[in-house]
Amino acid sequence: MSQQALKLTGIRVLTVDDDADARELLTVLLTEYGATVLTVTSAAEVLANLESFQPDVLVSDIGMPEVDGYTLIQQIRALTAEKGGQIPAIALTAYARVDDYEQAITCGYQRHVTKPLNPEELVQAVVALAHNRLLA
């Protein structure tokens, strides 16, 4: 994909990660490509901001304390479409085995991106999911 095709202008991305460095990296990276980014620290904050922020794509860490990314996506998928239940979602995780990928997809994520983060891979995934959502 060309650099031009990797523009996120007009795309709203909600990111969640309990690690401060990871949050900063996600915010800087996605903002650099033109996305409007809201970054939160927990699953509870995602649920609190989902309806009001109305993101086009969710990027969620899996390994979080209290409520992990798998539980979070299941909670989101239980919501109505108006409340954000259909939001396209990317699982962001250091867990890179085939089983981890399958669990992420089974739980409700559309994409599985592994850490350490490949910025272009993440941006491509956001572009693809946002594009599909805008066509729907």
Secondary structure, 3 states (H helix, E strand, C coil): CCCHHHCCCCCEEEEECCCHHHHHHHHHHHHHCCCEEEEECCHHHHHHHHHHHCCCEEEEECCCCCCCHHHHHHHHHCCCHHHCCCCCEEEEECCCCHHHHHHHHHHCCCEEEECCCCHHHHHHHHHHHHHHHHHC
